[in-house]
Amino acid sequence: MTSDLPSHSSAIEEKLERQHRSHASLNGWTRPVSLPIPGVRSRRLRILLPNAGPFNQLRVSRMRRKRGPLLVALACLAVFFTVLVVTKSFGRSDWGDQWQSGGSPEPPTLVFKREDLQRIWKWEIASGHYPSRRSLPSKLGLTEPIVNPATPPQLVAIKPSRYRSPGAEIVTEGRGIGPKRVYLDIQSLPPNVAYPPRPVPGSVADLDHVMKHCDFGTGKYVRDCLEMLRLGGGLDNGERIRRGHSLDSKYIYVEQNATTPVTEPAIDQEQAPLYRRPLPGQKGKPDPNEGLIKKKGALWEPSIILPQPLVHRPAQSLPEACDPENPRVFHMFWTGPFTDKPYLALMSFLYTQNTGIHLKEWPADSRVCRPQFWLWINPGPAASVPNPNAVRDMFEKLKLSPWASPFLHPRFKNVIHFKLWNTTEQLDNIHEIKDEWRELQDSLFNSGGHIISVKKKVVASTSVSSANGTTTATTTVDDDDLLNRAGSKSSSSYDRLSVILSDMARFVLCHRFGGIYLDADTILLRDWEELWGWKGAFAYRWSRLENYNTAVLRMNKGSALGSFLFRTALKNGLDFHPMTVSRYTADAHLEGLLLRLPDALFDAAWLNTENYQRDRPPQPYFTEFGDFFDTPQQNSAAPHALGFHGFFRGSYSYHFHNFWWKPFDPSRNFPDLGPRFKAGEDLARAALRREKLQALAAAARSVTTTGPPKPIPSVLVDEEEEELVSDKRDLDWSTVMKRTFEGYVRGERPNMYGEWIEW
């Protein structure tokens, strides 16, 4: 047996070989040089310099005198490049971003004055939409503290007068007057330790605490974040391991019900504190917008008009379980034929959220706010206009779809709703832009400044001659054309228009109805009760970049933040790409009002897929998003052995990033939900059988070079035998997730909280 490792008969032989290698390196093109590091006596910097040895025969004697200065120059050059490389590695993301953008900053997007930005902040805080102790941006120029009814009182350090700068003092801290918080130690209690407990109704996630333990920008690992989320949420359910150090995992709290609700006086729009800090040496009245960079060529927006702020009330003080100002609605947008992708998103909703389908009747006095899932269907291509019968046609197609028809069952009628998306109707109901958006309808599909025009549609015309000699002109539309695509069938035929439309749709839905938007390539992994309790707006981080990813987006209905975003987007071409939205909030110093949560909460594999944190990855370890559908062989034991319980435990959801064309369960690519839904299953089985027959026929034609093609059997094998033969030996993660959710609906297993569906 041969080995690639070196072998030596003695230590002397090994030493001689090392000396030989060292001597050979001196005769090579480079040679190592050690230089002292200033301030560090114990270490030296080892760099490689060009070796002058190969050039000895080419030199003349008069060049030997200049070898010393030449080596010094080369050493200085090497040090310069070393410093450059080190600087790049320490500031990797910023340096890389500047390189990718050509070093030129993005143009400003701001169209609101400082006084309007202050009013937006004051309205959101007064409405209880900023339950955070994080400091406010100094660029706001606030001269008075803002009272915050969503944070408890706390001591505020006041600088002595001798340390205060002259002129108006800039305030960056709020003043909490809200109810006290009681942090919960959530655990399963014996003997009920087989499943985690449901979250406490009305509980709230302290996202300041989450940022402390999970922020990638401060060097936190996804693995450690998931442990904190898992322990604090009680998801370890009796499997808690004693740790040698104390991990502060309590991030869920309830607000104590005050005897009298905290109210905040109405904001006087005319007396909002303005930026009055005088500039050194400046004469005359200071510029109230000094330091803000307005969009080039744009005018300042007129003073923003806002309604009276909402009244923040703890969940325990509400007369009903659900707060009408904070509806618990998950939104999702879908275009094209209904497939296994929205099917699995809805299945994960039923498996994880407190929908009450485990009860015969929903109790009238329940203190649990029952969540709903609104699936918005765009009936045709993104650029098309729905016909007058679109709603009826939509439900007819849903009834005939094996993937959609199960959710029309009466058992789900109170929690799952299908709704028709109409772009014109939706934009006409956003009062901030309803009178102006039509001016941009020819460039409505704007993504990051790249506009896809839909003004003209190109169709192919053909002439057909009949037997009587008449000629009929017909037009055909290419379904695979960019303007006519309805859904993504493969990586090469990507429905780009629907993706761009969904970028805008999520902001429209959240601003108009409130709630949380989810991309259709999202699977829910736990109850979101405490995230609903946190009333602020949020999205999550774009992996290593300090930008938003709005695959998860939470916004409040009719909020000041929403008004800002729509007016700003209107002045920037109605561009709602998440990178552009990041510029909107950064230019206006409103990033704190749209919290950028760590992607560990919703997208725990993203950093690993971009080659970050691979030294301590979470479970499972994905080096690319395709691993979810095609689990690498060396890790293929994990899905079946660990199951749903071992899939990014602690995360609220998982985002598998597109892959619309990859089936979750290739060998059983049909809804497997038991006798109640057998009709839909039979339709899907028949379609799958036809696809296999067509594939076999194509394979037979490809291998047959002479003679007629071989006959294809009309029936492959018996159904049960087919399942055994075609099923993959090591199941992938996507397959395990699908079959887990389906087992719950079939009544073969409870959901993740130990509740059995009640039919």
Secondary structure as GFF3:
##gff-version 3
##sequence-region A 1 759
A	DSSP	alpha_helix	11	26	.	.	.	ID=ss1
A	DSSP	beta_strand	30	37	.	.	.	ID=ss2
A	DSSP	beta_strand	40	50	.	.	.	ID=ss3
A	DSSP	three_ten_helix	53	58	.	.	.	ID=ss4
A	DSSP	alpha_helix	61	64	.	.	.	ID=ss5
A	DSSP	alpha_helix	67	90	.	.	.	ID=ss6
A	DSSP	alpha_helix	92	100	.	.	.	ID=ss7
A	DSSP	alpha_helix	114	126	.	.	.	ID=ss8
A	DSSP	three_ten_helix	138	140	.	.	.	ID=ss9
A	DSSP	beta_strand	147	148	.	.	.	ID=ss10
A	DSSP	three_ten_helix	161	163	.	.	.	ID=ss11
A	DSSP	beta_strand	175	176	.	.	.	ID=ss12
A	DSSP	beta_strand	181	183	.	.	.	ID=ss13
A	DSSP	beta_strand	204	205	.	.	.	ID=ss14
A	DSSP	alpha_helix	207	214	.	.	.	ID=ss15
A	DSSP	three_ten_helix	216	218	.	.	.	ID=ss16
A	DSSP	alpha_helix	222	232	.	.	.	ID=ss17
A	DSSP	beta_strand	252	255	.	.	.	ID=ss18
A	DSSP	three_ten_helix	315	317	.	.	.	ID=ss19
A	DSSP	beta_strand	329	335	.	.	.	ID=ss20
A	DSSP	alpha_helix	340	352	.	.	.	ID=ss21
A	DSSP	beta_strand	372	378	.	.	.	ID=ss22
A	DSSP	alpha_helix	390	400	.	.	.	ID=ss23
A	DSSP	three_ten_helix	405	408	.	.	.	ID=ss24
A	DSSP	three_ten_helix	410	412	.	.	.	ID=ss25
A	DSSP	beta_strand	416	420	.	.	.	ID=ss26
A	DSSP	alpha_helix	423	428	.	.	.	ID=ss27
A	DSSP	three_ten_helix	437	443	.	.	.	ID=ss28
A	DSSP	beta_strand	445	447	.	.	.	ID=ss29
A	DSSP	beta_strand	450	452	.	.	.	ID=ss30
A	DSSP	beta_strand	460	465	.	.	.	ID=ss31
A	DSSP	beta_strand	471	476	.	.	.	ID=ss32
A	DSSP	alpha_helix	496	513	.	.	.	ID=ss33
A	DSSP	beta_strand	515	518	.	.	.	ID=ss34
A	DSSP	beta_strand	522	524	.	.	.	ID=ss35
A	DSSP	alpha_helix	529	533	.	.	.	ID=ss36
A	DSSP	beta_strand	537	542	.	.	.	ID=ss37
A	DSSP	beta_strand	545	555	.	.	.	ID=ss38
A	DSSP	alpha_helix	560	570	.	.	.	ID=ss39
A	DSSP	alpha_helix	578	588	.	.	.	ID=ss40
A	DSSP	three_ten_helix	591	593	.	.	.	ID=ss41
A	DSSP	beta_strand	594	597	.	.	.	ID=ss42
A	DSSP	three_ten_helix	599	601	.	.	.	ID=ss43
A	DSSP	alpha_helix	606	609	.	.	.	ID=ss44
A	DSSP	three_ten_helix	625	628	.	.	.	ID=ss45
A	DSSP	three_ten_helix	633	635	.	.	.	ID=ss46
A	DSSP	alpha_helix	638	642	.	.	.	ID=ss47
A	DSSP	three_ten_helix	643	646	.	.	.	ID=ss48
A	DSSP	beta_strand	653	655	.	.	.	ID=ss49
A	DSSP	three_ten_helix	666	668	.	.	.	ID=ss50
A	DSSP	three_ten_helix	675	677	.	.	.	ID=ss51
A	DSSP	alpha_helix	678	703	.	.	.	ID=ss52
A	DSSP	alpha_helix	719	726	.	.	.	ID=ss53
A	DSSP	alpha_helix	733	746	.	.	.	ID=ss54
###
